């Protein structure tokens, strides 16, 4: 199953390590460092130019990626529970 995380970006749900609310998690120094490292290592993907509300960490074949999304973590959670927000017919 795939999760639609904003605009034309989707991630395979089995690759998701975590979905985090930016506003609540970036107050911690360790989260700030994680996001700074992701940016520095060019593993950060912005799904939109809009104000970011969440970030999604994925790991596929040992490679980490951090997606910055304009969608709220709660919205992404609801999409996960309802099938991913993406039609998977033909995929």
C-alpha positions as CSV (number, residue, x, y, z in Angstrom):
1,X,0.0,0.0,0.0
2,X,1.1,3.5,-0.7
3,X,0.6,6.7,1.3
4,X,0.0,10.0,-0.5
5,X,2.0,12.5,1.4
6,X,1.3,15.7,-0.6
7,X,1.3,16.9,-4.2
8,X,2.6,14.0,-6.4
9,X,4.6,12.3,-3.7
10,X,3.8,8.8,-2.3
11,X,5.7,6.4,-0.1
12,X,5.4,2.7,0.4
13,X,3.8,2.2,3.8
14,X,6.2,-0.7,4.5
15,X,9.2,1.8,4.3
16,X,7.7,4.2,6.8
17,X,9.7,4.5,10.0
18,X,7.7,7.3,11.5
19,X,5.4,10.3,10.8
20,X,6.0,13.3,13.0
21,X,4.3,16.7,13.6
22,X,6.9,19.4,12.9
23,X,5.5,21.9,15.4
24,X,5.6,19.5,18.3
25,X,8.8,17.7,17.6
26,X,11.2,20.4,16.5
27,X,11.4,21.9,20.0
28,X,13.7,19.0,20.8
29,X,17.4,19.5,19.9
30,X,17.7,15.9,18.6
31,X,14.9,16.4,16.1
32,X,16.5,19.7,14.9
33,X,19.8,17.8,14.4
34,X,18.1,15.0,12.6
35,X,16.5,17.4,10.1
36,X,19.7,19.4,9.7
37,X,21.6,16.2,9.0
38,X,19.0,15.1,6.4
39,X,19.3,18.5,4.7
40,X,23.1,18.4,4.7
41,X,23.2,14.8,3.3
42,X,20.6,15.6,0.6
43,X,18.2,13.0,1.8
44,X,15.5,15.6,2.5
45,X,12.5,15.8,0.0
46,X,10.1,18.7,0.1
47,X,6.7,17.8,-1.2
48,X,5.5,21.4,-1.4
49,X,6.6,25.0,-1.0
50,X,3.8,25.5,1.5
51,X,4.4,25.7,5.2
52,X,5.5,22.3,6.4
53,X,3.4,20.5,9.0
54,X,4.9,17.1,9.2
55,X,7.9,15.0,8.3
56,X,8.0,11.3,7.3
57,X,11.1,9.2,7.8
58,X,11.5,6.2,5.5
59,X,14.1,3.5,5.1
60,X,14.3,1.4,2.0
61,X,17.2,-1.0,1.3
62,X,19.1,0.6,4.2
63,X,18.7,4.1,2.7
64,X,17.1,6.8,4.8
65,X,14.9,9.6,3.4
66,X,13.1,12.4,5.1
67,X,10.0,13.8,3.4
68,X,8.8,17.2,4.5
69,X,5.0,17.5,3.9
70,X,2.5,20.3,4.0
71,X,-0.1,17.8,5.3
72,X,-0.6,17.5,9.1
73,X,0.6,14.3,10.8
74,X,-3.0,13.6,11.9
75,X,-4.2,13.8,8.2
76,X,-1.5,11.3,7.2
77,X,-2.5,9.0,10.1
78,X,-6.1,9.1,8.9
79,X,-5.0,8.3,5.4
80,X,-3.1,5.3,6.6
81,X,-6.1,4.0,8.5
82,X,-8.3,4.5,5.5
83,X,-6.1,2.9,2.8
84,X,-3.4,5.4,2.2
85,X,-5.2,8.2,0.3
86,X,-4.2,6.6,-3.0
87,X,-5.9,4.3,-5.3
88,X,-3.6,1.2,-5.6
89,X,-5.5,-0.4,-8.5
90,X,-3.1,-1.2,-11.3
91,X,0.0,-0.5,-9.2
